[in-house]
Amino acid sequence: MRLKVLPPYHEDIGHSLSKIGEIYENLHKSILALDYYQQALTIYEKCLPSGHDDLWIMKSNIERLSEELGIELD
Protein backbone atom coordinates (compact mmCIF):
# COMPACT_ATOMS: atom_id res chain seq x y z
CA MET A 1 0.00 0.00 0.00
CA ARG A 2 2.72 2.47 0.97
CA LEU A 3 4.50 1.84 -2.32
CA LYS A 4 1.41 3.05 -4.16
CA VAL A 5 0.89 6.26 -2.18
CA LEU A 6 4.33 7.44 -1.09
CA PRO A 7 7.32 8.57 -3.12
CA PRO A 8 9.78 5.70 -3.81
CA TYR A 9 12.39 6.93 -1.32
CA HIS A 10 10.11 7.78 1.59
CA GLU A 11 11.30 7.00 5.11
CA ASP A 12 8.11 5.04 5.90
CA ILE A 13 8.85 2.61 3.06
CA GLY A 14 12.30 2.11 4.53
CA HIS A 15 10.75 1.36 7.93
CA SER A 16 8.37 -1.17 6.38
CA LEU A 17 11.22 -2.94 4.59
CA SER A 18 13.23 -2.97 7.80
CA LYS A 19 10.35 -4.56 9.71
CA ILE A 20 9.94 -7.23 7.02
CA GLY A 21 13.66 -7.91 7.37
CA GLU A 22 13.23 -8.31 11.13
CA ILE A 23 10.40 -10.79 10.60
CA TYR A 24 12.51 -12.88 8.22
CA GLU A 25 15.43 -12.75 10.64
CA ASN A 26 13.19 -14.01 13.45
CA LEU A 27 12.09 -16.84 11.15
CA HIS A 28 15.79 -17.70 10.62
CA LYS A 29 15.61 -16.74 6.95
CA SER A 30 18.77 -14.66 7.03
CA ILE A 31 19.24 -14.30 3.27
CA LEU A 32 15.77 -12.78 2.90
CA ALA A 33 16.31 -10.60 5.96
CA LEU A 34 19.58 -9.32 4.51
CA ASP A 35 17.87 -8.45 1.22
CA TYR A 36 15.17 -6.41 2.96
CA TYR A 37 17.71 -4.68 5.21
CA GLN A 38 19.72 -3.70 2.12
CA GLN A 39 16.59 -2.31 0.45
CA ALA A 40 15.79 -0.32 3.59
CA LEU A 41 19.35 1.02 3.73
CA THR A 42 19.15 2.20 0.12
CA ILE A 43 16.06 4.22 0.97
CA TYR A 44 17.46 5.51 4.25
CA GLU A 45 20.62 6.73 2.50
CA LYS A 46 18.47 8.84 0.18
CA CYS A 47 16.09 10.35 2.72
CA LEU A 48 17.81 10.49 6.13
CA PRO A 49 20.69 12.67 7.34
CA SER A 50 24.05 10.87 7.46
CA GLY A 51 24.19 10.55 11.26
CA HIS A 52 20.66 9.20 11.72
CA ASP A 53 20.26 6.24 14.11
CA ASP A 54 18.23 4.20 11.60
CA LEU A 55 21.15 4.31 9.15
CA TRP A 56 23.55 3.03 11.80
CA ILE A 57 21.15 0.29 12.91
CA MET A 58 20.56 -0.90 9.34
CA LYS A 59 24.28 -0.94 8.55
CA SER A 60 24.91 -2.92 11.75
CA ASN A 61 22.18 -5.44 10.87
CA ILE A 62 23.60 -5.90 7.37
CA GLU A 63 27.15 -6.31 8.64
CA ARG A 64 26.10 -8.80 11.33
CA LEU A 65 24.05 -10.96 8.96
CA SER A 66 26.71 -10.82 6.26
CA GLU A 67 29.29 -12.10 8.73
CA GLU A 68 26.94 -14.87 9.92
CA LEU A 69 26.32 -15.93 6.32
CA GLY A 70 29.96 -15.59 5.26
CA ILE A 71 29.10 -12.97 2.65
CA GLU A 72 31.64 -10.26 1.90
CA LEU A 73 30.26 -6.75 1.57
CA ASP A 74 31.36 -4.50 -1.29
KAUR-V530929 format. One record per pair of residues at least 24 apart in sequence whose ideal C-beta (glycine too) atoms are under 6 Angstrom apart, sorted by sequence separation. I is the first residue (numbers start at 0). GAP is how many residues later the second one is. D is the distance in Angstrom with one decimal. If there is no record, write none. Layout:
{{I GAP D} {I GAP D}}
This chain:
{{36 24 4.9} {36 25 5.0} {13 26 4.6} {13 29 3.7} {12 30 5.7} {13 30 4.9} {33 31 4.6} {8 34 5.2} {29 35 5.3} {10 36 5.1} {8 37 4.2} {8 38 5.2} {29 39 5.7}}
